[in-house]
Amino acid sequence: MPEVIFNGPEGRIEGRYQPGKEPNAPVAIILHPHPQFGGTMNNQIVYNLFYMFVERGFAVLRFNSRGVGRSQGLFDHGVGELSDAAAALDWLQALNRESRGCWIAGFSFGAWIGMQLLMRRPEVEGFISVSPPENLYDFSFLAPCPSSGLIIHGDKDRVAPPEAVQKLVDKLKTQKGITIEQQIVEGANHFYENKVDELIEACGEYLDRRRAEIAAGGGR
C-alpha cells in the first residue's frame, strides 16, 4: 500500500492510499480520532475501516491531519482538520476522475470532522460514523444531513455515551429524504476492545447492503 504525500492547507499531508480495482471504482476517505489523544491514521479502527473498503474494490485514503506524524502544521481544534479532510478528498477525487460513488467514514473526533465534510460535498452517497461524540462537539450543522448513513456505537462507551449518540440519531431521523441507520455493538466501549471485528463486520454488512440498493436505483 503506497505511502503518499500531498499538499494541504498547512503544508504536506502524509497518507496511505490504495487504488481501486477498476478505473471507475468508488472512493472512500477514512478520518482518525482526536490527535491530542493519540489519534492517527494507524488507529486500529481506522486501519480496519480502510481495509474494509479496500476489500470491496474502493480507492481508499487514510491520512494524518495537521501536526500528526509527518503531516505539517499544528492542531487546530477541528477547523483546520476539516480543511485537511477537504484537501484529502480533493486529492483522492483528482486521482479518480471516473469514480462512481464517494463515501466518508470517521471514528470519534473523525466522525465529527467527517460529518462536517459531508455537508460540503453533495456528491457523497453515504457515510459511516463510528461513535460520534455528540456530547463533546456541536453537531447542529447537520441541518439537514445531506446523505444517508450508518451511526454505530457501543453501549458501554463512556467517551460518547449511548444517550448522547441517541440524541443525535433521533434528531437526524426526523429529516426527510435520507435514512439514518443506527447499530449498537453490545459490550463495546469507545475503543471497541475485543469488539473491533464485530464493529467492522457490521460496517461491512451495511456498506454492502447500501451499495446494492444504490446499484438497484435506490438512491440516497
Buried (B, 14 or more C-beta within 10 A) or exposed (E): EEEBBBEBBBEBBBBBBBBBEEEEBBBBBBBBBBBEEEBBBBBEBBBBBBBBBBEBEBBBBBBBBBBBBEBBBEBBEBEBBBBBBBBBBBBBBEBBEEBEBBBBBBBBBBBBBBBBBBBEBEEBBBBBBBBBBBBBBEBEEBEEBBBBBBBBBBEBBEBBBBEBBBBBBEBBBEBEEBBBBBEBBEEBBBBBEEBBEBBBEBBBEBBEEBBEBBEEEEEB
